[in-house]
Amino acid sequence: MKRYILLFCVALMSLTGCKIEEGGEPGMDRSGRILTNQVLGTLGQMGATGEVRYAIYADALLRGDTRAADWMKMLWFFKSTVTVEEEQIIFDSSYGGRHILQTGGILLAEGVSWSLFYERTDSRRELCSTFVGVAGGNHPFLFCEEADDSDRGERAVELVVDYEFEDSASSLVVVKYHGGGRVTENDYSIDFSISDERPLCFQDSAANPFSGEMEIAYKDHLTPAQYRCTVRYENYEAIYTP
């Protein structure tokens, strides 16, 4: 993590040490890119871009949206055997172990909570994520997670997740996020907020968003250094503004 701080400081110096007409924009892009990668990495570590797929697939499956569910199965769970039971859905991975999504047989749109567990080969279970449905909603659900450990610091995300399935010759799933979160280490903190009007949109299994907008604020806990930027995605291209 000290290496990350050093990289950020180098980037920040390149930003503050240059006039705009003499190359300030590349410095700003580098600082923004480091922060953006940290935020996207946090979303992945917290399960926001991985574990939510279990809920999205199950939602389509229980709704009877067979075309969407079949496409999601091929995209995300092609190496898993999926068993639908009355109150839970079991994902047996060919790599060993299984995920169990407890749904109670009730749709998220009824405002219920689903819980995702990972069951090890020794039958021990651990809670991975909880998904809270929005009553009366079509697809949206809430994903809120917190983590606190000595090695990684504190992380928290509060997101509204939505999805669309485009049934066409080249079918695709678009997963949308808006909300925010915080990353806190001993030396610094990062706050981020994803626009409601321009949510971050991920297509199929892509690791990076293809559209959306996010504001990021960095604060150093050891020096007065602070940095803010807005990153806007257009066709996968990240555009940074102060």
C-alpha positions in Angstrom: 0.0 0.0 0.0 3.0 2.3 0.6 3.9 1.7 -3.0 0.4 2.9 -4.0 0.8 6.1 -2.0 4.2 6.7 -3.6 2.7 6.3 -7.1 -0.1 8.7 -6.2 2.4 11.3 -4.8 4.4 11.1 -8.0 1.3 11.5 -10.1 0.1 14.4 -7.9 3.4 16.2 -8.3 3.2 15.8 -12.0 -0.2 17.4 -11.9 0.6 20.3 -9.6 4.1 20.9 -11.2 2.9 21.6 -14.7 0.8 24.3 -16.3 -2.2 23.1 -18.3 -0.7 24.2 -21.6 2.6 22.5 -20.7 1.2 19.1 -20.0 -1.1 19.4 -17.0 -3.7 17.2 -18.5 -1.6 14.1 -18.8 -0.6 14.5 -15.1 -4.3 14.8 -14.1 -5.1 11.7 -16.2 -2.5 9.7 -14.4 -3.7 10.7 -10.9 -7.3 10.1 -11.9 -6.4 6.8 -13.4 -4.7 5.6 -10.2 -7.7 6.6 -8.1 -10.2 5.1 -10.6 -8.3 1.8 -10.6 -8.4 1.8 -6.8 -12.2 2.3 -6.8 -12.9 -0.3 -9.5 -10.6 -2.7 -7.6 -12.6 -2.1 -4.4 -15.9 -2.8 -6.2 -14.4 -6.1 -7.3 -13.0 -7.0 -3.9 -16.4 -6.2 -2.2 -18.2 -8.4 -4.7 -20.1 -5.6 -6.4 -19.0 -6.6 -9.9 -18.8 -10.4 -9.2 -21.2 -11.7 -6.6 -24.1 -9.5 -7.8 -24.2 -11.8 -10.8 -25.7 -14.5 -8.7 -28.6 -12.3 -7.8 -29.0 -11.0 -11.3 -29.1 -14.5 -12.8 -31.4 -15.8 -10.1 -33.7 -12.8 -10.6 -34.1 -13.5 -14.3 -34.5 -17.2 -13.6 -37.2 -16.8 -11.0 -39.0 -14.3 -13.2 -39.2 -16.8 -15.9 -37.1 -14.8 -18.3 -35.6 -17.8 -19.9 -33.7 -16.1 -22.7 -31.9 -13.8 -20.3 -31.2 -16.5 -17.8 -29.7 -18.8 -20.4 -27.4 -16.1 -21.7 -26.3 -15.2 -18.1 -25.6 -18.9 -17.4 -23.4 -19.1 -20.5 -21.6 -15.9 -19.6 -21.0 -16.2 -15.9 -21.7 -19.8 -14.8 -20.8 -22.0 -17.7 -18.5 -24.0 -15.4 -21.1 -24.5 -12.7 -24.0 -26.9 -12.3 -27.1 -24.9 -11.2 -29.8 -26.6 -9.1 -33.0 -24.7 -8.3 -34.7 -25.7 -5.1 -37.8 -24.3 -3.4 -36.0 -21.8 -1.2 -32.5 -21.7 -2.6 -30.4 -21.9 -5.7 -27.2 -24.0 -5.6 -24.2 -23.3 -7.8 -21.7 -26.3 -7.9 -18.5 -25.1 -9.4 -16.3 -27.5 -11.4 -13.4 -26.0 -9.4 -14.8 -27.4 -6.2 -16.9 -25.8 -3.5 -20.4 -24.2 -4.1 -22.3 -21.0 -3.8 -25.8 -21.1 -2.2 -28.2 -18.3 -2.8 -31.0 -18.3 -0.3 -34.1 -16.7 -1.9 -37.0 -18.1 0.1 -38.6 -18.6 -3.3 -39.6 -14.9 -3.3 -38.7 -12.4 -6.0 -36.5 -9.4 -5.0 -39.2 -7.1 -6.4 -41.2 -8.0 -3.4 -38.7 -6.2 -1.2 -37.1 -9.3 0.4 -33.4 -10.0 1.2 -31.4 -12.7 -0.5 -28.2 -14.1 1.1 -25.3 -15.6 -0.8 -23.1 -18.2 1.0 -20.0 -20.0 0.0 -19.8 -23.6 1.1 -16.3 -25.1 1.2 -15.6 -28.7 0.4 -15.6 -29.4 4.2 -19.2 -28.1 4.3 -18.3 -25.0 6.2 -20.3 -21.9 5.1 -19.5 -18.3 5.0 -21.8 -15.4 4.2 -20.6 -13.6 1.0 -23.2 -10.9 0.3 -26.7 -9.8 1.0 -29.0 -8.4 -1.7 -32.1 -6.3 -0.7 -34.9 -6.0 -3.2 -36.7 -2.7 -3.9 -40.4 -3.3 -3.4 -42.4 -2.7 -6.5 -39.2 -2.3 -8.6 -38.6 -4.0 -11.9 -35.0 -5.1 -11.5 -33.2 -2.8 -9.0 -31.8 -4.1 -5.7 -29.5 -2.7 -3.0 -25.9 -4.0 -2.5 -24.3 -2.8 0.8 -21.1 -4.2 2.1 -18.5 -3.3 4.7 -15.1 -4.7 5.4 -12.5 -3.9 8.1 -9.2 -5.7 8.5 -5.7 -4.7 9.5 -4.2 -5.5 6.1 -6.7 -3.8 3.8 -8.1 -1.1 5.9 -11.8 -0.2 5.9 -14.0 -0.4 2.8 -17.7 0.3 2.4 -20.0 0.4 -0.6 -23.7 1.3 -0.9 -25.0 0.7 -4.4 -28.2 0.4 -6.3 -27.8 -2.3 -8.9 -29.9 -2.6 -12.0 -29.7 -4.6 -15.2 -31.0 -4.8 -18.7 -31.0 -7.8 -21.1 -30.9 -6.9 -24.8 -32.4 -9.8 -26.7 -31.0 -9.4 -30.2 -28.8 -11.2 -32.7 -25.8 -10.2 -30.4 -27.5 -10.5 -27.0 -25.9 -8.8 -24.1 -26.4 -8.0 -20.4 -25.8 -4.5 -19.2 -25.3 -4.1 -15.4 -25.8 -0.6 -14.0 -24.5 0.9 -10.7 -25.1 4.1 -8.9 -24.4 5.1 -5.3 -21.1 5.4 -3.6 -18.5 4.2 -1.1 -15.3 4.9 0.8 -11.9 3.4 1.1 -9.9 4.2 4.3 -6.3 3.4 5.1 -4.1 4.8 7.8 -2.4 7.2 5.4 -5.3 8.3 3.2 -9.0 8.0 2.3 -10.9 7.9 -1.0 -14.6 8.8 -1.3 -16.5 8.1 -4.6 -20.0 8.8 -5.8 -21.5 7.3 -9.0 -24.1 9.5 -10.7 -27.7 8.5 -10.6 -28.3 10.1 -14.0 -25.2 8.5 -15.5 -24.7 5.1 -13.7 -21.6 3.0 -14.4 -22.6 0.5 -17.0 -20.8 -2.8 -17.5 -21.5 -5.0 -20.5 -21.5 -8.8 -20.2 -18.3 -9.8 -18.4 -16.3 -6.7 -19.1 -14.0 -5.6 -16.3 -14.4 -1.9 -17.0 -17.5 0.2 -17.6 -18.4 1.4 -21.1 -20.4 4.4 -19.9 -21.2 6.4 -16.8 -19.8 9.1 -14.5 -18.1 9.0 -11.1 -16.7 11.6 -8.8 -13.6 10.7 -6.7 -12.1 12.6 -3.8 -8.7 11.7 -2.3 -7.5 13.0 1.1 -4.0 12.3 2.5 -4.0 11.8 6.3 -0.3 12.7 6.7 -0.1 15.9 4.6 -2.6 18.6 3.5 -2.7 17.0 0.0 -6.2 16.6 -1.5 -7.3 15.8 -5.0 -10.7 15.6 -6.7 -11.6 14.5 -10.2 -14.6 13.3 -12.3 -14.2 10.4 -14.6 -16.7 10.0 -17.4 -16.8 6.8 -19.6 -17.7 7.0 -23.2 -17.5 3.7 -25.2 -15.0 2.4 -22.6 -12.8 5.5 -22.9 -12.1 7.2 -19.5 -12.2 11.0 -19.7 -10.9 12.9 -16.6 -11.8 16.4 -15.5 -10.9 18.2 -12.3 
